Amino acid sequence: MEVDDMIGSSSNSYKEVTFSEYSSLHVYQVGPIERQKSYTSAERKAFQIDAFREATRIQALIASCPYEGGEAIRYLLNFGLINAEELVGIENLICGRSSSKKVAKERYLHTALVLEKQRELREMNEMNPAQKLAATAITRSLKSVEKARFRAALAA
């Protein structure tokens, strides 16, 4: 097999990865006590399966509800069919594909915004771009925090 066959069609886009001149690598020995402080791959997989099952259960409840969207969730909460703690962390699974697509789009837009700012700063020969990049990222992140708080308030 030719190398070109393995690579496939190459695009004309130019991709670049840069690392901070201040980056460093620290390697730590991981002992048995430290290993117990994190989840194994099997445990993470079990959590994923449980979250999916729980989301499917809640989706079925929402589908059987006489209301839609946030009203349906409030209805289920008011009648004790679900509690708010069950919703934490699986909101995107419950809301379905349209919500997942919105989250993915938000992440893409956030990345694009930060990369665009980085390009602008590079063109202006900014000597210390870290602060300005951080400010750009924080502004976008604060908007996400506001949206999360709004969703939490609706669920409460």
N, C-alpha and C positions, 0 to 999 in steps of 0.2 A: 504494500500500500504506500502510495506517495504521501509525503508530508502535506502537500497542498490538499489532498483528499481528506486528511484528518482535520485540517484547519477549517475547511469549508470556504465559503466565499468570504473574503475579507472586506470589511467596510472601509470607507475612506475617512472615517472619523478618527481623530487623534485623541488618544487617551493617555493620561499622565497621572502618576502617583508621586506625591512628594511627602517627605517626612520632615518633621521639625528637626532643626539642628540640635535641639535640646532633648530629643527623645533618647531614652535609654531602656535597656532590658534588665529586669531583675528576675532571677531564677531562684525560687524558693523550694526547699525540700518539703514534701507533703507527707506528714506522718499519719498514723492511724487515727489520731484524735481529730486532725484537720479533715480527713476523709469523711468522718462522721458528721461534719458540719455542712455538707452539701449533699444534694440528691444524686442518686445514681441515674444512669440513662434509663433503666427499667422503671424507676420511680417516676421520672419525668414523663415517660410514655404512659404510665398508669394515670397520672394526673390529667394528661391530655384526653385520654379515653373517658375518664370520669367527667371532665368538663364538657365534652361533646355530648355525652348521655344526658347530662343535666340540662344543657342548652336545648336538646331535642325535646325533653320533657316539658320545659317551659314554653317552647315554641308551640307544642301541641295544646297547652293550656291557653295560650294567647289566641290560637286559631279557633278554639272552642268558645271564646269569650264574645259577648255581644258588642264589644267595642273594638277599636283598632288603635295601634300605636301606643302612645303614652297613656291614653285613657284605659286601654286594656290592662296595662301593667298596674295602674292605680287600682283598678277594679279587683285584680287578683290579689294585690297587697291588702286592700280593705277587707276582703273576705277571708284572709288568712291562707289562701291557696299557695302563696309563695311569700317569702320574706326578703327584705332588701339585701341581706347578706348573700343570698343565693345568686343575686344578679351581679355582684361585684366580680369583675375580671372576665366575665363571659358575655358582656353586653354585645360585642360584635358578633358572637356566634348566635345570639338570640335574634338580633335584628336582621340577620340573613345577608345575602350577597350584596345588596345595594349598600348596606352600611360598611361592609368589608371593602368594597370598592372605594367608598368615600374615604375611609381610613388610609388605604393605600395611596389614593390621590393626594391626601393631605401630606403624607410622608414624602411623596415625590416632590410636591411643591416646596416643602420645607428644604429638602436637599437642593433643589434647583435654586432657591433663593440664596442659600448660603454659598453655593458654588458661584453664582453670578456676582455676589458681593466680593468673593475672593478674587475673581477675575478682574473686577473693577479696581480693587486695591492693588493688585499686581500691576495693572496698567498705569496706575498713578504712582508706582514705585513707593508704595507705603512701606516704611521701615519697620513698623510694629503693628501688623494687621490683626494680631490675636484679639486685642480688645474690641476692635470694630466688628470682627467676625462674631465674637461672643455676643456683642450687643444685638447684632442682626438675628442670631439664633434664639436669643432670649426673648426678643420681641415676638417672634413666631410661636415660641413655646408658651409664652404667657397667654396668647390667644387660645391655645389648646387647653391650658389649665382652666381658663374661663369657661370654655365649652364643657369640660368635664364637670366643673362645679354646677353648671346649669343642669346637666343631665342628672347629677346626684340630687339636686334640689327637686327636680321633677319626680324622681323615684321616691323621695321622702314623704 
